[in-house]
Amino acid sequence: MPGTETDCLPVDENLRAALDYAAMGWPVIPGAAWDGGRFVDPATGRPVDQVRLHPVAEATTDVDVVRRWWGAPGGHVPAVLVVTGPSVGVVSIREDQARTIVGHAWFRSRPTPVAVASGLPVAFFLVRPPNPPDLTRDDVRVFTEGSVLPLPPTTVATISTSWLVSPEECGRVLLPAAELAELLTSLEGTTS
C-alpha cells in the first residue's frame, strides 16, 4: 500500500546508497526503474528505452542534487548508477577469476570494492583511474569513461546487485587500477 513504511524503505535505501557513493566522490545519476518487464521513468511511470535517464555529464557528488533526484515524488524507486571517469573506474572480471583475486592474500591486505549482479558471470571491481594499458586482457573488460554501472541496492527484474567486497571493507578507498593490473599479471604467472 503506498505511503506505508515498507513502501518507503527502497527509496530510503537507494537514497542512502546514492548519498554514500557521492560522499566517497563517486559521481552518480538516477536510473530507470524496472516495472512490468520494462524500464520506466521513476517519476512518471512512462516507459523508457534505457536505464540511464540523465546525460552522464550530469553525474554528481553534490548531496543536495542527490537528495532532490532520489527524493522526487513518483511511483517507482530510481536505480543507483555510478558514472566512470577521473574519480572511479570499473573493471569487469569473470566471476571465478574474481573470487580467486578476492581470496588472494595480497588483495585481502589492499581490497577495493567489488560489486556482483545475481545471475551474471562477472564481478565489477571499482578502481581509481587512470587505467594502465596492461589492464586490458581477453577475460577482463575495462569500462570506458562515461560508462554507467548499477550499484547496490539496485535491482532490475530478477537481477539484484550486491557487494562481494563492500566499500566499508576497503576503508571507502579505491585501489589504483595499476595495482589491480599488477595483481592480475602476478596471478597469470602462477596459473600458466
C-alpha positions in Angstrom: 0.0 0.0 0.0 1.5 3.4 -1.0 2.6 5.6 1.9 3.3 2.7 4.2 6.7 2.2 5.9 7.6 -0.8 3.7 6.8 1.2 0.6 9.3 3.9 1.7 12.2 1.5 2.5 13.5 1.0 -1.0 13.5 4.8 -1.7 15.3 5.4 1.6 17.8 2.5 0.9 18.6 3.8 -2.6 18.8 7.4 -1.4 21.2 6.4 1.4 23.3 4.4 -1.0 23.4 7.3 -3.6 24.4 9.7 -0.8 27.1 7.3 0.4 28.6 6.9 -3.0 28.5 10.7 -3.6 30.3 11.2 -0.3 33.0 8.9 -1.4 33.5 11.0 -4.5 31.8 8.6 -6.9 29.5 10.6 -9.4 26.0 9.2 -9.6 22.9 9.6 -11.6 19.4 8.1 -11.0 18.3 5.4 -13.4 15.1 4.0 -14.7 13.1 1.6 -12.6 12.0 -1.9 -13.7 8.3 -2.4 -13.8 6.2 -4.9 -15.7 9.1 -6.2 -17.7 10.3 -2.8 -18.9 12.2 0.2 -17.9 10.1 3.2 -16.7 10.8 6.7 -15.6 10.6 6.6 -11.8 8.8 9.9 -11.6 6.2 9.4 -14.4 5.9 5.6 -14.8 6.2 6.1 -18.6 8.3 3.5 -20.5 11.8 4.5 -21.4 14.4 2.8 -23.7 17.4 2.6 -21.4 18.3 2.6 -17.7 20.3 5.9 -18.0 17.8 8.8 -17.8 20.3 11.7 -17.4 23.3 12.6 -19.6 26.5 11.2 -17.9 27.7 14.9 -17.8 25.1 15.5 -15.2 26.6 12.8 -12.8 27.2 14.4 -9.5 28.6 14.1 -6.0 26.5 17.1 -4.8 24.4 15.7 -1.9 21.7 18.3 -2.4 21.2 17.2 -6.1 21.3 13.6 -5.0 18.6 14.2 -2.3 16.5 16.0 -4.9 16.8 13.2 -7.6 16.2 10.3 -5.2 13.6 12.2 -3.2 11.4 13.2 -6.1 7.8 12.0 -5.9 6.8 9.1 -8.1 5.6 5.6 -8.0 9.0 3.9 -8.5 12.4 3.9 -6.9 15.3 5.2 -9.2 18.2 2.9 -9.8 21.6 4.0 -8.4 24.1 4.4 -11.3 27.8 5.3 -10.9 29.4 7.0 -13.8 33.0 6.1 -14.7 35.5 8.9 -15.0 38.5 10.5 -13.3 37.4 9.6 -9.8 36.1 6.0 -10.3 36.8 3.3 -12.8 35.2 -0.1 -13.3 36.8 -3.4 -14.4 34.7 -6.5 -15.0 36.4 -9.9 -14.5 34.9 -13.4 -14.8 33.3 -14.4 -11.5 35.5 -17.4 -10.9 38.7 -15.4 -11.5 37.3 -12.5 -9.4 36.7 -14.9 -6.4 40.4 -16.1 -6.8 41.5 -12.5 -6.7 39.3 -11.6 -3.7 40.6 -14.6 -1.8 44.3 -13.8 -2.5 46.3 -12.6 0.5 47.6 -9.5 -1.4 44.0 -8.4 -2.3 42.8 -9.0 1.3 45.5 -6.6 2.5 44.6 -3.9 -0.1 41.0 -4.5 -1.1 38.8 -2.5 -3.4 35.0 -2.6 -3.7 33.7 -5.4 -5.8 30.0 -5.5 -7.0 28.2 -8.5 -8.3 24.9 -8.9 -10.1 22.9 -12.1 -9.5 22.9 -14.4 -12.5 25.8 -12.6 -14.3 29.1 -14.5 -14.6 31.3 -11.4 -13.9 32.2 -9.2 -10.9 32.8 -5.5 -11.1 36.0 -4.1 -9.4 35.8 -0.4 -8.7 39.2 1.2 -9.0 41.0 4.5 -9.0 41.9 5.6 -12.6 43.9 6.0 -14.7 43.7 2.6 -16.2 47.0 1.3 -17.4 47.2 -0.3 -20.9 48.2 -3.7 -19.4 44.9 -3.9 -17.5 43.1 -4.9 -20.7 43.0 -8.7 -21.3 40.8 -11.2 -23.1 38.9 -12.0 -19.9 38.9 -8.5 -18.4 36.8 -5.6 -19.6 37.7 -2.0 -18.7 34.7 0.3 -18.7 35.4 3.4 -20.8 34.9 6.9 -19.3 31.3 7.9 -19.2 30.0 4.3 -18.7 27.4 3.5 -16.1 27.1 0.7 -13.7 24.1 -0.1 -11.4 25.3 -0.3 -7.8 23.8 -1.9 -4.8 21.0 -1.9 -3.8 19.7 -1.6 -7.4 17.5 -4.4 -8.7 16.4 -4.8 -12.3 13.9 -7.6 -12.9 15.4 -10.7 -11.3 18.9 -9.3 -11.2 20.0 -7.8 -7.9 23.3 -6.0 -7.3 25.2 -6.6 -4.1 28.7 -6.2 -2.7 31.2 -9.1 -2.8 33.6 -6.7 -1.1 31.8 -3.6 0.3 33.3 0.0 0.3 33.3 -0.2 4.1 35.6 -3.3 4.0 38.0 -1.2 2.0 38.0 1.8 4.2 36.0 3.5 1.5 39.1 3.8 -0.6 39.6 2.6 -4.2 42.6 0.5 -5.2 44.6 2.2 -8.0 43.9 0.4 -11.3 47.6 -0.1 -11.9 47.8 -2.2 -8.7 44.9 -4.4 -9.9 46.7 -4.8 -13.2 49.9 -5.9 -11.3 47.9 -8.5 -9.3 46.3 -9.9 -12.4 49.7 -10.2 -14.1 51.0 -11.9 -10.9 48.1 -14.4 -10.8 48.5 -15.2 -14.6 52.1 -16.2 -13.8 51.0 -18.7 -11.2 48.3 -20.3 -13.4 50.3 -20.6 -16.6 
